[in-house]
C-alpha cells in the first residue's frame, strides 16, 4: 500500500505483505524497486510503515 507524500518528499509504504514461499531475497528486491519508484516520482526517500507481515523485514533492508 503506497502513498506519494510530495509535501515531505517521501514514498510511504503504509503496509507491506508477503505470501508464504516468497524468495529469501524478496525484501532486498522490493527495497530496490521502491527506491527506483521514489526516484521516478521525484521523491527523496522511502519510509516503511508498521502494518503487514512484511513491514519489519522491509524496514531492516536498506533502501536509500
PyMOL commands that set and color helices and strands:
alter all, ss='L'
color gray80, all
select helices_A, chain A and resi 26-40+55-59
alter helices_A, ss='H'
color red, helices_A
select strands_A, chain A and resi 2-5+10-15+45-51
alter strands_A, ss='S'
color yellow, strands_A
deselect
rebuild
show_as cartoon
